[in-house]
Amino acid sequence: MRFTESDERLALREAVRSFASSYGGDYYRAKAREGAYLTELWAEAGKLGYLGANLPEEFGGGGGGIGDLAAVLEEFSAAGCPTLMMVVSPAICGTVLARFGTPEQRRRWLPGIASGESVLAFAITEPDAGSNAHNITTTARPDGDGWVLSGRKTFISGVDVADAVFVVGRMEDTATGRLAPALFMVPTDAPGFEARRIEMDLVSPDHQFALFMDGVRLPADALVGDPGSGLMQLFAGLNPERIMAASLATGSALHALERAVGYASQREVWGRPIGAHQGLSHPLAQVKVEVELARLMTQKAAALYDAGDDAGAGEAANMAKYAAGEASARAVDQAVQTLGGNGLATEYGLGAAVTASRLGRIAPVSREMVLNYVAQHSLGLPKSY
């Protein structure tokens, strides 16, 4: 067992760090406040091969694993550019297509995902389902040689920049009347498909949407992969989602910590830098410990997933996401406290990070649901819900 990343992974990190730093937090926040997307960063990252690091080489990807893509997102986030669509398009949708998509679906979508020229969104959450995916009511019924899809989704990221949405629904079996989980590829310009933006206090270029699907007609090949593997396909995408969310959080924590340490090293009070006082140095050191522990668990989860251990990866990915969310919220809070009033000044970019860091404790799965999972599956305690 080794606790260091490969030379190839470290070289990837160094290259991504240099690239992302050329954009930085000022670029990210300016785009967010304009209501615009990170179009330039996304396009250039795609050309450099960073967006498809986890996708098969035959479809234009880097041939690596989710650990490589997670390293890219962590470096983006550490540079101040935590783009949420990397969690969605190449990680969730790209992974599911690479593992389960039909040959035609892989040829149609994977090259564009890898290059950044195609973007896919992912829709699972519903107003009345939330964390309970078993209550999903979005349903597709067979109709001639295709499907008719109806339902609602909420808090779906990046629909405004997406070409299509992976919609998690249920497929109706006309013979038995039973419903089985299934994934459908829905073009954002399909008749009957409507996306309404949800206004958020979160300052982010990744916007949130409520989706309304009223009798959306889809061709037969809109059904992703094998009709009998819907649940397996879903979880194949959720583990990478948690790993990537953890990497976004740890990268954001490192960004906040760097700001705090830089300020504490230069700001002088009573003739010495404020970082020399244990009242600040100890909390910052604690944050560093917590972030590194979260990073280690995230790398473990990625290694298990890339090794094909879906069960082990599920446990580790949940733990990593929990640890990273907590560490990120604590890092940003301590960074603001270290800077005092300047912590909320636009110049330093930490005020907006307060809300963003809180997201890591809520999505893509809440900290309470992670604890439910660990209590039941890791500790063997009775199910609580």
C-alpha positions as MATLAB code, in Angstrom:
seq = 'MRFTESDERLALREAVRSFASSYGGDYYRAKAREGAYLTELWAEAGKLGYLGANLPEEFGGGGGGIGDLAAVLEEFSAAGCPTLMMVVSPAICGTVLARFGTPEQRRRWLPGIASGESVLAFAITEPDAGSNAHNITTTARPDGDGWVLSGRKTFISGVDVADAVFVVGRMEDTATGRLAPALFMVPTDAPGFEARRIEMDLVSPDHQFALFMDGVRLPADALVGDPGSGLMQLFAGLNPERIMAASLATGSALHALERAVGYASQREVWGRPIGAHQGLSHPLAQVKVEVELARLMTQKAAALYDAGDDAGAGEAANMAKYAAGEASARAVDQAVQTLGGNGLATEYGLGAAVTASRLGRIAPVSREMVLNYVAQHSLGLPKSY';
ca = [
       0.000    0.000    0.000;
       1.320    3.419   -0.940;
       0.278    6.803    0.402;
       1.756    8.915   -2.351;
       0.328    9.570   -5.774;
       2.047    8.302   -8.901;
       4.541   10.465  -10.768;
       1.992   10.756  -13.592;
      -0.700   12.016  -11.208;
       1.701   14.518   -9.636;
       2.727   15.787  -13.078;
      -0.962   16.159  -13.973;
      -1.551   18.160  -10.806;
       1.370   20.468  -11.527;
       0.189   21.160  -15.068;
      -3.409   21.754  -13.971;
      -2.282   23.985  -11.101;
      -0.362   26.214  -13.504;
      -3.280   26.333  -15.940;
      -5.990   27.040  -13.349;
      -3.888   29.714  -11.661;
      -3.813   31.652  -14.915;
      -7.578   32.144  -14.430;
      -7.892   32.202  -10.633;
     -10.517   33.346   -8.181;
     -10.971   36.829   -9.617;
     -11.974   35.363  -12.971;
     -14.337   32.879  -11.318;
     -16.098   35.489   -9.169;
     -16.363   38.000  -12.018;
     -18.067   35.400  -14.187;
     -20.362   34.388  -11.337;
     -21.447   37.950  -10.672;
     -22.098   38.500  -14.383;
     -24.326   35.432  -14.391;
     -22.023   33.930  -17.018;
     -20.382   30.540  -17.244;
     -16.634   29.765  -17.193;
     -16.710   29.362  -20.964;
     -13.071   30.209  -21.633;
     -11.699   28.029  -18.842;
     -13.935   25.090  -19.810;
     -13.030   25.257  -23.500;
      -9.293   25.501  -22.885;
      -9.375   22.766  -20.230;
     -11.124   20.515  -22.743;
      -8.505   21.168  -25.434;
      -5.745   20.354  -22.948;
      -7.390   17.030  -22.091;
      -8.223   17.829  -18.469;
     -11.997   17.345  -18.720;
     -11.713   13.818  -20.069;
      -8.930   12.535  -17.827;
     -11.144    9.649  -16.679;
     -12.613    8.693  -20.060;
     -11.383    5.977  -22.455;
      -8.642    6.975  -24.879;
     -10.578    5.566  -27.823;
     -13.161    8.304  -27.279;
     -10.677   11.146  -26.829;
     -10.178   10.795  -23.081;
      -7.028   10.415  -21.045;
      -7.585    6.764  -20.202;
      -7.214    7.400  -16.470;
      -9.580    6.871  -13.559;
     -11.835    8.965  -11.391;
      -8.805    9.685   -9.203;
      -7.218   11.599  -12.079;
     -10.338   13.652  -12.744;
     -10.704   14.314   -9.003;
      -7.121   15.607   -8.913;
      -7.966   18.003  -11.758;
     -11.009   19.359   -9.936;
      -9.140   19.702   -6.648;
      -6.470   21.792   -8.379;
      -9.101   23.904  -10.128;
     -10.773   24.527   -6.772;
      -7.502   25.259   -4.973;
      -6.848   27.905   -7.623;
     -10.235   29.484   -6.929;
     -12.225   27.925   -9.805;
     -14.440   25.196   -8.293;
     -16.523   24.368  -11.344;
     -19.440   22.138  -10.393;
     -20.024   20.892  -13.936;
     -16.890   18.757  -13.718;
     -18.735   16.738  -11.088;
     -21.696   16.341  -13.410;
     -20.643   16.025  -17.049;
     -17.402   13.969  -17.175;
     -17.678   12.315  -13.746;
     -21.312   11.212  -13.431;
     -22.540   11.164  -17.021;
     -19.205   10.298  -18.616;
     -18.626    7.420  -16.208;
     -22.100    5.939  -16.702;
     -21.817    6.187  -20.491;
     -18.323    4.668  -20.529;
     -19.426    1.735  -18.364;
     -22.973    1.109  -19.525;
     -23.767    3.120  -22.644;
     -24.480    1.423  -25.936;
     -21.691    1.607  -28.549;
     -23.634    4.311  -30.376;
     -24.200    6.338  -27.179;
     -20.510    6.184  -26.354;
     -19.519    7.286  -29.856;
     -22.112   10.066  -29.828;
     -21.318   11.643  -26.471;
     -17.947   10.692  -24.970;
     -15.659   12.563  -27.424;
     -17.600   15.784  -26.871;
     -17.605   15.370  -23.083;
     -13.841   14.823  -23.138;
     -13.191   17.872  -25.326;
     -15.678   20.065  -23.456;
     -17.673   20.668  -26.629;
     -20.623   18.708  -25.214;
     -21.974   19.164  -21.709;
     -24.429   16.872  -19.956;
     -26.452   17.660  -16.835;
     -27.772   15.098  -14.350;
     -31.277   15.145  -12.855;
     -32.229   12.942   -9.926;
     -33.642   15.156   -7.140;
     -37.395   15.750   -7.074;
     -39.473   18.167   -4.965;
     -41.167   15.330   -3.079;
     -38.360   12.768   -3.140;
     -35.219   14.526   -1.912;
     -32.776   11.989   -0.508;
     -35.266    9.159   -0.926;
     -34.689    8.094   -4.524;
     -37.259    5.322   -4.095;
     -39.970    8.008   -4.162;
     -39.063    9.272   -7.620;
     -42.210    9.762   -9.681;
     -40.725   10.783  -13.032;
     -41.938    8.029  -15.346;
     -41.343    6.961  -18.926;
     -43.928    4.810  -20.659;
     -43.398    2.994  -23.943;
     -45.047    4.662  -26.912;
     -44.618    3.088  -30.339;
     -40.896    2.839  -31.012;
     -39.986    5.334  -28.287;
     -40.877    6.736  -24.882;
     -43.020    9.454  -23.345;
     -41.438   11.012  -20.245;
     -43.255   13.053  -17.596;
     -42.175   14.369  -14.222;
     -40.423   17.119  -12.261;
     -36.905   17.663  -10.978;
     -35.370   20.362   -8.786;
     -31.932   21.796   -7.999;
     -30.424   20.541  -11.249;
     -27.080   22.156  -12.061;
     -25.945   23.644  -15.332;
     -28.979   23.051  -17.531;
     -28.326   26.399  -19.222;
     -24.994   25.159  -20.611;
     -26.022   21.534  -21.209;
     -26.883   19.895  -24.521;
     -28.879   17.167  -22.790;
     -29.846   15.983  -19.317;
     -29.423   12.528  -17.845;
     -32.839   12.124  -16.224;
     -33.287    9.473  -13.534;
     -36.789    8.108  -13.775;
     -38.775    4.921  -13.784;
     -39.572    2.790  -16.795;
     -43.034    1.311  -17.028;
     -43.302   -2.350  -17.979;
     -46.520   -2.648  -19.981;
     -46.734   -6.404  -19.331;
     -46.524   -6.244  -15.535;
     -47.297   -2.608  -14.783;
     -44.226   -2.476  -12.523;
     -41.775    0.399  -12.525;
     -38.006   -0.080  -12.713;
     -35.261    2.582  -12.336;
     -33.907    3.849  -15.634;
     -31.790    6.664  -17.075;
     -32.920    8.698  -20.065;
     -31.026   11.145  -22.249;
     -33.259   14.193  -22.733;
     -32.184   17.013  -25.104;
     -32.668   20.421  -23.498;
     -34.511   21.641  -26.601;
     -37.016   18.763  -26.636;
     -40.694   19.812  -26.896;
     -42.371   19.530  -23.494;
     -39.096   20.065  -21.612;
     -38.938   23.273  -19.564;
     -36.164   24.554  -17.276;
     -36.791   27.390  -14.819;
     -33.847   28.927  -13.015;
     -33.952   28.868   -9.204;
     -32.672   32.140   -7.766;
     -29.937   31.442   -5.212;
     -27.922   33.520   -2.763;
     -24.973   31.364   -3.793;
     -22.524   33.325   -5.968;
     -21.653   30.741   -8.605;
     -21.438   30.427  -12.392;
     -23.172   27.035  -12.050;
     -26.878   27.855  -11.950;
     -29.667   25.721  -10.475;
     -32.897   24.808  -12.236;
     -36.287   23.234  -11.719;
     -37.257   20.943  -14.591;
     -40.750   20.244  -15.894;
     -41.281   17.395  -18.353;
     -44.786   17.164  -19.743;
     -45.129   14.293  -22.180;
     -41.622   14.617  -23.605;
     -41.339   12.237  -26.557;
     -38.025   10.424  -26.810;
     -36.621    7.923  -29.305;
     -35.929    4.345  -28.235;
     -32.190    5.003  -27.903;
     -32.799    7.748  -25.324;
     -32.792    4.942  -22.755;
     -29.213    4.783  -21.459;
     -27.537    1.380  -21.465;
     -29.220   -1.875  -20.481;
     -32.904   -1.600  -19.457;
     -32.305   -4.076  -16.627;
     -29.310   -2.255  -15.127;
     -30.860    1.070  -14.187;
     -30.088    0.848  -10.482;
     -26.532   -0.380  -11.079;
     -25.961    2.424  -13.561;
     -27.272    4.985  -11.092;
     -24.887    3.945   -8.336;
     -22.023    3.772  -10.824;
     -22.512    7.515  -11.225;
     -23.195    8.405   -7.573;
     -19.882    7.145   -6.186;
     -17.847    9.318   -8.604;
     -20.204   12.192   -7.739;
     -19.308   11.936   -4.051;
     -15.590   11.588   -4.786;
     -15.644   14.635   -7.023;
     -17.721   16.662   -4.560;
     -15.144   15.827   -1.895;
     -12.315   16.974   -4.159;
     -14.108   20.231   -4.928;
     -14.498   20.789   -1.174;
     -10.894   19.961   -0.263;
      -9.593   22.147   -3.071;
     -11.793   25.020   -1.916;
     -10.561   24.479    1.648;
      -6.948   24.670    0.468;
      -7.734   27.901   -1.376;
      -9.220   29.473    1.764;
      -6.358   28.207    3.912;
      -3.787   29.696    1.535;
      -5.517   33.071    1.764;
      -5.595   32.906    5.554;
      -1.969   31.826    5.948;
      -0.756   34.492    3.537;
      -2.634   37.186    5.442;
      -1.569   35.907    8.872;
       2.070   35.872    7.784;
       2.041   39.500    6.624;
      -0.458   41.323    8.831;
       1.373   42.757   11.852;
      -0.103   43.791   15.186;
       2.031   44.728   18.227;
       5.190   44.372   16.188;
       4.766   40.795   14.973;
       2.704   38.877   12.388;
      -0.657   37.780   13.741;
       0.156   34.229   12.605;
       2.749   34.051   15.378;
      -0.055   33.968   17.943;
      -1.385   30.538   18.856;
      -4.908   31.923   18.926;
      -4.659   31.961   15.118;
      -1.873   29.506   14.342;
      -3.471   26.588   16.181;
      -6.906   26.845   14.503;
      -5.224   27.118   11.099;
      -3.050   24.112   11.894;
      -6.150   22.153   12.910;
      -7.783   23.035    9.608;
      -4.695   21.797    7.758;
      -4.859   18.467    9.589;
      -8.579   18.037    8.852;
      -8.185   18.910    5.172;
      -5.309   16.470    4.701;
      -7.295   13.692    6.375;
     -10.226   14.388    4.051;
      -7.903   14.372    1.041;
      -6.479   11.014    2.061;
      -9.944    9.454    2.383;
     -10.934   10.936   -0.972;
      -7.893    9.403   -2.641;
      -8.714    6.062   -0.995;
     -12.271    6.204   -2.322;
     -11.009    6.991   -5.824;
      -8.464    4.156   -5.698;
     -11.143    1.672   -4.611;
     -13.502    2.827   -7.338;
     -10.843    2.659  -10.039;
      -9.935   -0.845   -8.818;
     -13.529   -1.975   -9.394;
     -14.490   -2.282   -5.716;
     -17.883   -0.552   -5.908;
     -18.951   -1.591   -2.397;
     -15.738   -0.413   -0.753;
     -15.779    2.748   -2.825;
     -19.343    3.473   -1.695;
     -18.383    3.468    1.959;
     -15.174    5.444    1.428;
     -16.805    7.956   -0.937;
     -19.506    8.751    1.603;
     -16.930    9.188    4.360;
     -14.738   11.328    2.098;
     -17.638   13.558    1.130;
     -18.603   14.014    4.798;
     -15.049   14.776    5.925;
     -14.382   17.144    3.038;
     -17.616   19.065    3.550;
     -16.864   19.581    7.231;
     -13.235   20.538    6.563;
     -14.177   23.026    3.861;
     -16.789   24.781    6.004;
     -14.321   24.983    8.890;
     -11.489   26.210    6.651;
     -13.511   29.049    5.184;
     -14.904   30.055    8.571;
     -11.413   30.173   10.078;
     -10.054   32.064    7.088;
     -12.711   34.748    7.524;
     -11.975   34.907   11.254;
      -8.258   35.276   10.545;
      -8.799   38.199    8.193;
     -11.307   39.885   10.484;
     -13.270   42.553    8.627;
     -11.224   41.905    5.507;
     -12.622   38.381    5.501;
     -15.867   39.797    4.143;
     -14.269   42.334    1.805;
     -14.718   41.635   -1.903;
     -10.982   42.082   -2.452;
     -10.181   38.834   -0.658;
     -12.974   36.687   -2.109;
     -13.823   34.843    1.097;
     -17.268   36.275    1.767;
     -18.822   34.472   -1.188;
     -17.001   31.304   -0.151;
     -18.936   31.189    3.134;
     -22.153   30.222    1.367;
     -20.372   28.017   -1.151;
     -18.571   26.044    1.559;
     -21.875   25.376    3.297;
     -23.049   23.592    0.171;
     -20.509   20.851    0.839;
     -22.456   19.804    3.921;
     -25.748   19.628    2.006;
     -25.073   18.261   -1.459;
     -24.905   15.948   -3.291;
     -25.929   14.038   -0.170;
     -26.497   15.626    3.230;
     -24.175   14.960    6.139;
     -27.100   13.383    8.012;
     -27.707   10.843    5.241;
     -24.002    9.998    5.189;
     -24.137    9.355    8.932;
     -27.206    7.171    8.394;
     -25.241    5.186    5.820;
     -22.180    4.772    8.046;
     -24.288    3.815   11.073;
     -26.149    1.144    9.134;
     -23.549   -0.212    6.700;
     -20.245    0.401    8.468;
     -21.323   -0.116   12.076;
     -24.165   -2.579   11.519;
     -26.666   -0.567   13.545;
     -30.412   -0.903   12.872;
     -31.736    1.192   10.004;
     -33.061    4.486   11.300;
     -35.227    5.615    8.398;
];
